[in-house]
């Protein structure tokens, strides 16, 4: 039987449909595969284009799961799911929401990083909008090419800092696609209201420039005024086309641009960047916390001198937290905080097993990508917390869309963090969890969205009025469901006497 967090099946709502025939079976928003009823097949002109079999969505889920489990590698599993997304969108999200904890590491970190590295091989059909530096001056026209007009959320990257993998250029499109899949699977945002965008300004990755399978522009990255002009035009074109309330999330931009672009646009557009992190030099936001200190030669020496309460890894240097560092942290503090947040898993500063073993279970551990539970020699089992921003952005996005918020202040992220903390029980903490189980992420995102919506109306940030009296019911009404729609025509008759045929 299907498990999970999607709404219970009910009567399918009838949806008016202008498309007919072959186009219906090739449109992922409309296609139901063998779940089309005979009446729908006859009325839509697709009878004979589908095998003469009628399946429920539960059986379709079972078929996908059996095929999925036969795959040997995570990359093959990723390709299976992305192919399903291109074929039957409702079933794709039914699969994801049936077990978010199982599928999130496949459609997003860590597997999406591997998929981006091999994007030239895994590319099946275009998904999202590819905009290049050579299209400058024509971005409004390009946005008109997108088939959906009611876009509420855009995720955009220039591919320069994809996870911890560096400059992947046009191969970085897998990140906006995966991020928006989580908007829907974790937050309930309607996928037809989402647009993934890749801004291709070139790549400095010499390996890609030599790769005959590379799908992007083959020249060094364009920087300076031309780059900034492209971004300015893009932001203006998106808001002109989709409205000032359209949410724009910046994703995996290089550190040199991340803060700069955030500060440039945050008060003018509805935008945010959820993964700004450290760089090789201190940006001005961090200078107030810097202290003078004699130069040291290694991280181990820094830890011995500073005796920090917490160490946070975001530099994508695998194994940076050595056993010596972990032993020192355990000797300094009863409960040392060890956050190995670099993505994907191969770039993590240390593993969960290593942290718990060296600190004898006293380490408070979180990682950016998932690790399996760890059982120590004394029999105690720990479930590592995944410090992934997937707990944040789906709920924030749903709340922003629900209220038509035009600017996103930092306070929204603070109240989101507080809500996530409230979701963690004493039992979770005793298991080593710092975050609620991923299996509950849809419920967590819903409560975050309600908090964001409430905050927006209290602080005059919302633009949709009248203010909903029951905010929970209002947000729930916006949540996307993977249940199939009905495409049967609205059929009825008049009274017999009203249909009499007049004769001469």
Secondary structure in CASP SS format (residue, H / E / C, confidence):
PFRMAT SS
TARGET T0000
AUTHOR 0000-0000-0000
METHOD secondary structure of the structure
MODEL  1
X C 1.00
X C 1.00
X C 1.00
X C 1.00
X C 1.00
X C 1.00
X C 1.00
X C 1.00
X C 1.00
X C 1.00
X C 1.00
X C 1.00
X C 1.00
X E 1.00
X C 1.00
X C 1.00
X C 1.00
X C 1.00
X C 1.00
X C 1.00
X C 1.00
X H 1.00
X H 1.00
X H 1.00
X H 1.00
X C 1.00
X C 1.00
X C 1.00
X C 1.00
X C 1.00
X C 1.00
X C 1.00
X H 1.00
X H 1.00
X H 1.00
X C 1.00
X C 1.00
X H 1.00
X H 1.00
X H 1.00
X H 1.00
X H 1.00
X H 1.00
X H 1.00
X C 1.00
X C 1.00
X E 1.00
X C 1.00
X C 1.00
X E 1.00
X C 1.00
X C 1.00
X C 1.00
X C 1.00
X C 1.00
X C 1.00
X H 1.00
X H 1.00
X H 1.00
X H 1.00
X H 1.00
X H 1.00
X H 1.00
X H 1.00
X H 1.00
X H 1.00
X H 1.00
X H 1.00
X H 1.00
X C 1.00
X C 1.00
X C 1.00
X C 1.00
X H 1.00
X H 1.00
X H 1.00
X H 1.00
X H 1.00
X H 1.00
X H 1.00
X H 1.00
X H 1.00
X H 1.00
X H 1.00
X H 1.00
X H 1.00
X H 1.00
X C 1.00
X H 1.00
X H 1.00
X H 1.00
X H 1.00
X H 1.00
X H 1.00
X H 1.00
X H 1.00
X H 1.00
X H 1.00
X C 1.00
X H 1.00
X H 1.00
X H 1.00
X H 1.00
X H 1.00
X H 1.00
X H 1.00
X H 1.00
X C 1.00
X C 1.00
X C 1.00
X H 1.00
X H 1.00
X H 1.00
X H 1.00
X H 1.00
X H 1.00
X H 1.00
X C 1.00
X H 1.00
X H 1.00
X H 1.00
X H 1.00
X C 1.00
X C 1.00
X C 1.00
X C 1.00
X C 1.00
X C 1.00
X E 1.00
X E 1.00
X E 1.00
X E 1.00
X H 1.00
X H 1.00
X H 1.00
X C 1.00
X C 1.00
X C 1.00
X H 1.00
X H 1.00
X H 1.00
X H 1.00
X H 1.00
X H 1.00
X C 1.00
X C 1.00
X C 1.00
X C 1.00
X C 1.00
X C 1.00
X C 1.00
X C 1.00
X E 1.00
X E 1.00
X E 1.00
X E 1.00
X E 1.00
X C 1.00
X C 1.00
X C 1.00
X C 1.00
X C 1.00
X C 1.00
X C 1.00
X C 1.00
X C 1.00
X C 1.00
X C 1.00
X H 1.00
X H 1.00
X H 1.00
X H 1.00
X H 1.00
X H 1.00
X H 1.00
X H 1.00
X H 1.00
X H 1.00
X H 1.00
X H 1.00
X H 1.00
X H 1.00
X H 1.00
X H 1.00
X H 1.00
X H 1.00
X H 1.00
X C 1.00
X C 1.00
X C 1.00
X H 1.00
X H 1.00
X H 1.00
X E 1.00
X E 1.00
X E 1.00
X E 1.00
X E 1.00
X E 1.00
X E 1.00
X C 1.00
X C 1.00
X C 1.00
X C 1.00
X C 1.00
X H 1.00
X H 1.00
X H 1.00
X H 1.00
X C 1.00
X C 1.00
X C 1.00
X C 1.00
X C 1.00
X C 1.00
X C 1.00
X C 1.00
X C 1.00
X C 1.00
X C 1.00
X C 1.00
X C 1.00
X C 1.00
X C 1.00
X H 1.00
X H 1.00
X H 1.00
X H 1.00
X H 1.00
X H 1.00
X H 1.00
X H 1.00
X H 1.00
X H 1.00
X H 1.00
X H 1.00
X H 1.00
X H 1.00
X H 1.00
X H 1.00
X H 1.00
X H 1.00
X C 1.00
X C 1.00
X C 1.00
X C 1.00
X E 1.00
X E 1.00
X E 1.00
X E 1.00
X C 1.00
X C 1.00
X C 1.00
X C 1.00
X H 1.00
X H 1.00
X H 1.00
X H 1.00
X H 1.00
X H 1.00
X H 1.00
X H 1.00
X H 1.00
X H 1.00
X H 1.00
X C 1.00
X C 1.00
X C 1.00
X C 1.00
X C 1.00
X E 1.00
X E 1.00
X E 1.00
X C 1.00
X C 1.00
X C 1.00
X C 1.00
X C 1.00
X C 1.00
X C 1.00
X C 1.00
X C 1.00
X C 1.00
X C 1.00
X C 1.00
X C 1.00
X H 1.00
X H 1.00
X H 1.00
X C 1.00
X C 1.00
X C 1.00
X C 1.00
X C 1.00
X C 1.00
X C 1.00
X C 1.00
X C 1.00
X H 1.00
X H 1.00
X H 1.00
X H 1.00
X H 1.00
X H 1.00
X H 1.00
X H 1.00
X C 1.00
X C 1.00
X C 1.00
X E 1.00
X E 1.00
X E 1.00
X E 1.00
X C 1.00
X C 1.00
X C 1.00
X C 1.00
X C 1.00
X C 1.00
X C 1.00
X C 1.00
X C 1.00
X H 1.00
X H 1.00
X H 1.00
X H 1.00
X H 1.00
X H 1.00
X H 1.00
X H 1.00
X H 1.00
X H 1.00
X C 1.00
X C 1.00
X C 1.00
X C 1.00
X E 1.00
X E 1.00
X E 1.00
X E 1.00
X C 1.00
X C 1.00
X C 1.00
X C 1.00
X H 1.00
X H 1.00
X H 1.00
X C 1.00
X C 1.00
X C 1.00
X C 1.00
X H 1.00
X H 1.00
X H 1.00
X H 1.00
X H 1.00
X H 1.00
X H 1.00
X C 1.00
X C 1.00
X C 1.00
X C 1.00
X C 1.00
X E 1.00
X E 1.00
X E 1.00
X E 1.00
X C 1.00
X C 1.00
X C 1.00
X C 1.00
X C 1.00
X C 1.00
X E 1.00
X E 1.00
X C 1.00
X C 1.00
X C 1.00
X C 1.00
X C 1.00
X E 1.00
X E 1.00
X C 1.00
X C 1.00
X E 1.00
X E 1.00
X C 1.00
X C 1.00
X H 1.00
X H 1.00
X H 1.00
X C 1.00
X H 1.00
X H 1.00
X H 1.00
X H 1.00
X H 1.00
X H 1.00
X H 1.00
X H 1.00
X H 1.00
X H 1.00
X H 1.00
X C 1.00
X C 1.00
X C 1.00
X C 1.00
X C 1.00
X C 1.00
X H 1.00
X H 1.00
X H 1.00
X H 1.00
X H 1.00
X H 1.00
X H 1.00
X H 1.00
X H 1.00
X H 1.00
X H 1.00
X H 1.00
X H 1.00
X C 1.00
X C 1.00
X C 1.00
X H 1.00
X H 1.00
X H 1.00
X H 1.00
X H 1.00
X C 1.00
X C 1.00
X C 1.00
X C 1.00
X C 1.00
X C 1.00
X C 1.00
X H 1.00
X H 1.00
X H 1.00
X H 1.00
X H 1.00
X H 1.00
X H 1.00
X H 1.00
X H 1.00
X H 1.00
X H 1.00
X H 1.00
X H 1.00
X H 1.00
X H 1.00
X H 1.00
X H 1.00
X H 1.00
X H 1.00
X H 1.00
X H 1.00
X C 1.00
X C 1.00
X C 1.00
X C 1.00
X C 1.00
X C 1.00
X C 1.00
X C 1.00
X C 1.00
X C 1.00
X C 1.00
X C 1.00
X H 1.00
X H 1.00
X H 1.00
X H 1.00
X H 1.00
X H 1.00
X H 1.00
X H 1.00
X C 1.00
X C 1.00
X C 1.00
X C 1.00
X C 1.00
X C 1.00
X C 1.00
X E 1.00
X C 1.00
X C 1.00
X C 1.00
X C 1.00
X C 1.00
X C 1.00
X C 1.00
X C 1.00
X C 1.00
X H 1.00
X H 1.00
X H 1.00
X H 1.00
X C 1.00
X C 1.00
X C 1.00
X C 1.00
X C 1.00
END
